[in-house]
């Protein structure tokens, strides 16, 4: 089931990457990024709420921990998007992307402190490989063209920490309750938070604009479908593995921009994509400790 979980997380990351391209189109049309994020979450919440109603009698949970973890997951999503946009304003997209994808480091350290996972050289090697790939892909290695202040670094790291909170929230909530109510509560919290941040006048204008179709596609693809894949997949995937596999997202976003928007990729960026993909493939093919133990037991019984 681990391979199925990894595959679902990869599909979710691909959807996120494509939705990033759609969001880029909307931002080029002048729409505020926070408003775009609000609609992405709101449409996703509507999808999850319908899913929740279809299984209304099976979705209730009496555990207070379940509701706490679900709400924290929503806070993580909102914080990730918000701090990511703050980082872009304070520095650049390249720096924001690189700092946001420090999430696996936070996940690994937290997992190690909570004794959820064991720190190994293999995991650190995968994290290092993916981060190198992201740096090459975003162009953050060219320090002469970047100007990063303390605010930019702090908000970028906060985006990564929020992403780690998002991963842990979904992982723990999904282990207690049904994914339908997990997503519903998380995105309800997400919408409440962004309602206080977004420009409501501009948000209202979306309903009568010609771009409403793109907003709906963004919400369905970027939240409604992708997060269902993610929440189901993460139940069979370790938090560190899920955070690294989800880094297929920037690769997909770059390819989307290259093929449909007209963005061009350099040799270095293509090399960064290759590093990320190879690392994800190696990570997904490595058997988990539990599967190794079960295999050894079967071999002993056979002998």
N, C-alpha and C positions, 0 to 999 in steps of 0.2 A: 504493500500500500504506500510505502515511502515514495516510490517512483511516480505513483499517481498523484500524490500530494505535491511533489516537486513540479510535475507537469501542469497542474492546475495553477500553481503560483506563477509559473512562466507565462501561461495564457493571460492571467490577470495583469502581469507586468506589460505584456504586449498591448493589451487594451489601454493601459495607462499611458503607454508611449504614444499610441495613436491619438488618444484624447489630448495629450500635450500638443500635438500638431494642430488639432482643431482649436484648442485654446489660443495657440499662436496666431492662427488666422483671425480669430475674434479680436485679439489684442491689436493686431495690425489694422483692424477696422475702427479702433478707438475705444473699445470697451474696457472698463476697469478690471484688472485681474481679480480683485476681491469679489466683484459682482459675478464674474465668470465662475469663480470657485463656489460662490453661494448657490448658483443655479445647478452646478454639477452635483453638489450635495443634496439640494432640495429635490431634484428629479430622482436621484438615487434613493432618497428617503421615501418618496412616493412609491417607487418600485418595491422596496422592502416592506412597506406597510401593507401593500396589496398581498404580498407573499405571506406576511404575518396573518392577515385576515383569513386567507384560504385554509390555514391550519390553526385557527384561533384556539381551539380547545387543547391542542397539543403543545402550545408555545409558552404556557405560564411556568414560572419558576419561583419557588419560595425562598431561594437563597439570596440573601442581601449581597453576598460577594459577587454574584452574577451581575447584578445591576451596577455595582461599583465598577467592576472591570469593564463592562460595556460602556459606561459613561466615560471612563478614562480613555477608552479607545477613541471615542468621539473627540475628546479633548486633544488627543494626540494628532488626529487628522487635522483638526482646526489649527493647532499650533504649528504643525508641519507646513501647511499652506501659507499661513500668515507670516511666520518667520522667514520662509523662503522668499516671499515678496519683499519683506523688509531688507533682506540681504541683497536682492537685486537692486533696490533703490540706493543702498549704501555702497555697493561695489559694482558687480557685474553678474551676468547670468552664469558665466564660467565659474566664478568663485562660488556663487550660490549653489550651483549643482554639485561642485566638489565637496563643499562643506556639508551639504545635506546628506550626501552619501557616506558620511562618517558614521552613520547609524549602526552598521555592523560592529564597529568598535564598541559603541555604547552597549549594544545587545550582548556582545561577548563578555564584557566586563561585568555587566549586571548579572548575566547567567552564571558567571563564575562566582560572584559574591554570594548569590542565592543558592549556589550548588545545584543549579538546574542542569548545567552542562560542564564538562571537563575541558579545560584549556589545553589544546594540543598544537603542535607545530603545523600540522596540516591545516587547521582552521586559521591560524595566523597567516599562513602562506596564501590561502585563498583570499583572505581579507586584503592582504598586501597586493596581490595580483589584480583584484577587482578595482581597488583604489588607484593603482597605477594606470589601469585602463581608462577609468573615468577622467583622470587628470589629462591623459593624452587626448581623449575624446573631446573634452571641453576646452582644451587649450590653456588651462590654468598654469601650465609650466612656464609660460612666457610672462615672467614677472615684470618685464619692462613695460608691458601694456596694461598692467593691472595696478589699481590703487585701492588698497584695502585698509580701512580704518578699524579701530577697535570695535565699533558698533557693527560693522559688517561681519567680522570674525565671530563676535558673540552671537549675533542673530543667526548666522549660518550654522554654528554648532548647536544652537537651540533648535533649529529645524531638524538636525540629525537626532537630537535627543527626543524630540517630539515624535519622530518616526519610530524610534525605539519603543516609546510608550505605546504607540499605536499597535506595534507588533505584539507586545506583551499583553495589552488589553484584549485584543482579539483572541490570542492564544488561550488565555485563562478563561475568558467568558465562554468561548466555544467548548471548553472542556466541561463546563457546568450545565449550560442551557443550549437551546436550539439556535441554529444560525439565523433563523428568521428574526427572532426577537433581539438577538445580539446586534444585527445590522440596524434594526429599527431604532433601538435605543441609542446606539452609537451615532447614527446620523441625525437623530433628533437633537442630541447634544451639540453636534457639529453645526446644525442650522441655527440653533439658539445663539451660539457664540458668534457666528458670522453675521447674524442680523444686527448685532451691535457695532460691527465694524464696517459693513458695506454701505455704500451710498444708496439709500432706499429710493431716491428719485430716479437714479439711473437704473436701478433694479426694476422699477415699475415701467420704465420705457422699453425694457426688453420685450414685454408682452405684446407690444404693438409694432415692434420692429420687424424688418425683413429677415433678421438673423435668428428669429425664434427657433427655426428648424435646427440650426447648428447647435444652439443651446440644448435642445432636447436630445439630439444625437450625442452630444458631449456628456449629458447626464446619464443616459441609458448605457452608453459604452464605457464611460469613464468611472461610473459608480454602480449602476444597476446590475450589469453583467460581471464586471471585473471583480467587484468585492464579493460576489457570491462565489466565484471561482476561488478567490483568495481565502475566504473564511473556511470553506470546505477543505481546501488544500492544506491550510496551516494546521489543521487537526492531526495530520499525518506527517508534519514536517517540523523539525527543531527550529526555534526562533532564529538562531544564527544562520542556519541554512536558508530559511525563508527570506531573511533580510538581504543575503547575498544574491540569491536567485532573482529576487525582485529587481535587481540592478539591470536586468534586461530592458527595463523601461527607458533609460537614456539612449540605449542602442536603438530601440524601436523608434523613439522620437527623432533621432538623427536620420535614420533611414526614411522615415515619413517625410521629413523636411527635404531630403535629397530627391525623392521620387515624385512628390506631389507639389511641394511648395517651391522647389527650385534652388534649395540650398545646396552648396557644394561641399564635399568632404575631401580633406587633404589625405595624403598618404599616412601621416601620423595619426589622424583621426581613425582611418580604417584599421591601422595597427592597434589602436586602443579598443575598437570594437572587437577585433579578433581576440585580444587578451581576455576581455570580459566573457565572450562566448565560450572560449576554451575553458576558462576557470569554472563557469557555470556547468558545462558538460562534465568536467572531471568531478565536480562536487556532487552532481546528481547521480553519477555512476558509482560513486564510492558507497559500499554497503554500510548500513548503520550497525552499531555495536550489538543491538538486539538481534538483528538478522544473522550476524556472524555467530552469536551464541546458539541460536536455534539451529543453524546449519551444523555446528559442531556436535550438538546433541543428537541430531539425526544420524550423523556419521558414526557416533559412538554406539547408537542403538543398532545400526546396520552391522557393525563389527561384532 
